[in-house]
Amino acid sequence: MEDRSRIPLADHRDDAIALLGAHRRHRDEPVTEILLGRVCASDVRSRVDVPALDNSQMDGFAVVAADLRAPGEEVRLRAAAAIAAGQGVAGHVPGTASPIMTGAPIPTGADLVVPVEESAPGSFDALPAPGESIALRPAAVDAGRFVRRAASDTRAGDVILREGTVLTPARIAHLAACGVERVRTLAPMRALVISTGSEVRSAERSGGLLREGAAFDANGPGLAAALLEAGAEIAATATVPDDPEELRAAIGRLTAETGADLVVTSGGVSAGAYEVVRQAAELPGVRLSFPKVALQPGGPQGIGIIEIDGHRLPWLAFPGNPVSALLSLELIARPALGAPPRTMLRAPLRLEEPQSSPVALEQYRRARLLPSGEVRLVSGASSHLLGALALSDALVRIPVGVDMVHDGDMLETILLPGAGA
């Protein structure tokens, strides 16, 4: 059954991707470890062939195949001058064997390397003098043996990094090997993380004491950690009571102090009487819409911008229940920030009894991945069960149109950090 009053999660996620994408800044950065986790902002091409020249894969003797006999049969050749890595390309003289080190350029005319272990010296403890007779017993005599061909890894002009790719250690190393000096990246967004609600108190700022009717703030620390893991930076965190003017003022003040370029709030987006984010949307300079997303938990959402001193900051407003807030960040903000996708698989459910799901909603259930490859649901579906999420290392997706799941059903499963540990 389709609920036309709600929009699909995929559509809302696309809206968030477009919103943040329009406000991302670029910067050129050197190819060093600082690129780790950055998102490439444009295609990058190799400046050189890698390897640049034919070179030796082994310590051994560079020879020409025509000078060898059958595999395993001894042949004696005269030693030529030794070739070390970093030297220029020498010419090969037929009837000779050039001692060559790993990574050194293959001399012109030679076409294979006989490992030093397949020679009478057996090692290079002492290099043979030029003209000295060398006994070789090659295990194979095929041309190209232990020769790393020029451009066998990468050719000059090849696209080695695509726009939108997350930089990993291997990709950074590849950029360096290809002679790339700087890369254009998406600058990490600096997020204000604001928990709304007059009942919300920071455990740290309140000394761990909680007055009657209040609640410790779980969303601020949780969302900040999730934003960091998704590649953002945290400009500031704050709690704000149910006062729209105070909320707008806090965003303005903290933006001026920190240079934030993204606002992430939790709470105040539902249909109650004290929905502070909805009320703030009526103020000048705030343009937010509040779609109902076909998602459980996390259906009520807010998205838009706030203008502060001529600057427009994107604003993602999530529900206040902690599981809804964290799930919203996982499914909406994380891809909008360009974070690498989670590992997904189809896994069978292990259930003691069938579980219901709202047929018009895309439901995500907390779960644990079992050694058997099955997933077991953790606790119920309620959005306040944060402890159940803390015990989970997977999210099971129950699609729209399914009202009941059973033991053994195969469902899409998102693996969270710690899965399989």
HELIX and SHEET records of a PDB file:
HELIX    1   1 LEU A    9  GLY A   21  1                                  13    
HELIX    2   2 GLU A   33  LEU A   35  5                                   3    
HELIX    3   3 ALA A   65  ASP A   67  5                                   3    
HELIX    4   4 VAL A  116  GLU A  118  5                                   3    
HELIX    5   5 PRO A  169  ALA A  177  1                                   9    
HELIX    6   6 ASN A  219  GLU A  229  1                                  11    
HELIX    7   7 PRO A  244  THR A  258  1                                  15    
HELIX    8   8 VAL A  276  ALA A  280  1                                   5    
HELIX    9   9 PRO A  322  SER A  328  1                                   7    
HELIX   10  10 LEU A  329  ALA A  333  3                                   5    
HELIX   11  11 ARG A  334  ALA A  336  1                                   3    
HELIX   12  12 LEU A  386  ALA A  390  1                                   5    
SHEET    1   A 3 HIS A  26  PRO A  30  0                                        
SHEET    2   A 3 ARG A 182  LEU A 186 -1                                        
SHEET    3   A 3 VAL A  39  CYS A  40 -1                                        
SHEET    1   B 2 VAL A  44  ARG A  45  0                                        
SHEET    2   B 2 VAL A 159  LEU A 161 -1                                        
SHEET    1   C 2 ASN A  55  SER A  56  0                                        
SHEET    2   C 2 VAL A 147  ARG A 148 -1                                        
SHEET    1   D 5 LEU A 112  PRO A 115  0                                        
SHEET    2   D 5 GLY A  60  VAL A  63 -1                                        
SHEET    3   D 5 THR A  96  ILE A 100 -1                                        
SHEET    4   D 5 VAL A  75  ALA A  79  1                                        
SHEET    5   D 5 SER A 133  LEU A 136 -1                                        
SHEET    1   E 6 GLU A 233  VAL A 240  0                                        
SHEET    2   E 6 ARG A 190  THR A 196  1                                        
SHEET    3   E 6 LEU A 262  SER A 266  1                                        
SHEET    4   E 6 HIS A 311  PHE A 318  1                                        
SHEET    5   E 6 GLY A 302  ILE A 308 -1                                        
SHEET    6   E 6 VAL A 286  SER A 289 -1                                        
SHEET    1   F 2 VAL A 200  ARG A 201  0                                        
SHEET    2   F 2 ALA A 215  PHE A 216  1                                        
SHEET    1   G 3 LEU A 295  GLN A 296  0                                        
SHEET    2   G 3 GLU A 362  LEU A 369  1                                        
SHEET    3   G 3 VAL A 375  LEU A 377 -1                                        
SHEET    1   H 5 LEU A 295  GLN A 296  0                                        
SHEET    2   H 5 GLU A 362  LEU A 369  1                                        
SHEET    3   H 5 ALA A 394  ILE A 398 -1                                        
SHEET    4   H 5 MET A 410  LEU A 415 -1                                        
SHEET    5   H 5 MET A 344  PRO A 348 -1                                        
SHEET    1   I 2 GLN A 355  SER A 356  0                                        
SHEET    2   I 2 MET A 404  VAL A 405 -1                                        
END                                                                             
